[in-house]
Amino acid sequence: MSNLKSSINKVVKYCTEQLGVDVNLRSNSFNYDSDTQTINCRWNASEQDLLCSMLHEVGHVIQAPSTFALIRASKKRNKALIAELEYTAWQEGWNIAVELSINTEELYMRYKQLWMVCIVTGK
């Protein structure tokens, strides 16, 4: 088994055993569905992108509520809220990588690339 597959399995196990969250590896997109407590992962992603994006979605599961949540809703507030939640999800996801001892330099470089694209493009 490759290191990436082993790392993916560690994250799936962490999700199910520690967080009580299901992981669907056969989705068309990456997201966390809080209603069904499921992390959905794109079926055709490379192993490295799957691992990085799954860690990001785990970050959404464990992140604290936004500090902007109690401010009156507005376009500016909504943009700030989304930016904050995306940023902290990437931070929390990497913290899990460190906790699970899967934080290789190669993975970190790809993780930072995906993080940057997400923050800049909002996708």
N, C-alpha and C positions, 0 to 999 in steps of 0.2 A: 504494500500500500504506500502510495506517495505521501510525502510530508503534508502536502496540501489536503489530500483526502483525510488523512489522520486529523489534521487541524479542523477541517469541516465537521468531522464526526465529534470532536471535542466540543465544538460550539453547539451542535445539535443536542448533544447530551446535556450540556449546561442549560440550554433553553428548557428542555423537557423536565429535567430533574431538579434544577435549582429555581427556575422561574415559573414552571407550570405552563409553559407556552409551547404550542405545537409549531413545527416547521414543515412547510410545504415546499418541496424542491421542484415542483412541476407547474409553477405559475408563469404568467406572461410578463410579470413585472416584479420589482422588489417593493415590498411595503409591509407594514405591521398593521394588522386588523385588530384593534382593541376589542371589538365586539365579539369576535370568535377566539381571541387570544392566540392568533396565528401569525407567524412570520412567513410571508410568501416570498419565494426566491425564483428568479427567472431561470427557467429550465435550460436555456442555451448559453448561459454565461460561462466564461472560462472558470476553471477552479479557483484561480487567484481572485478574479472579480467576484465570484460567488462568495468566497470567504470574506473579502473586504466589505461587500454590501450586506452580508448577513450580520457581521459585527456592527455595522451602522444601524441596522434594524434592531438588534439587541440593545443598542444605545437608546433607541426610542422607548423600548420596554422599561428600562430602568431609570431613565432620566427624571429629574424633578420637574414639577409643573413650571411653566414659563413665569418669569417675574413680571411679564406684561399682561398676564391673564386677567388681572383685576382692573386694569385700566379700561376706560370707556372705549368701546370698539370704534375703530376708524381705519382707513386704508393704511396710514402710517403705523398705527399700532399693530395691525395684522402683518405687515411686512417685517416689523421688528420681532414680533412673536415667532414667525416662521424662521427667520434668520437665526434667532437664538436657539430654537428647538433643533434645527438642523446642525448647528455648530456643536451644541452639547451632545447630540446623539453621536457625532463623529468622535468627540472626546471620550464619552463613556464606552463606546465600542472598542476604542484602542485600549482603554483601561482593562477591559475584559480580555483582550488579546494578551496583555501583560500577565493578568491573573492566571490565565490558562497556559502560560509559557509557550505561546505560539508567535511571539513578537519578533520575527526575524527582520533583519535589515531590508531584505528584498521585499517582504510583505509591507513593511512600513513605507517604503518608497512608493509602492503602488497605492497604498491606503491614502497617502498624502495627495497623490495625483487625483484620485477619485474625490477626495474631500474638497480639493481646490475647484474642481469642475462643478461639483454640487453647489458650493458657495457662490461661485461666479455666475453660473447659469441658472441656479435655482432648480435644477433637475437632479 
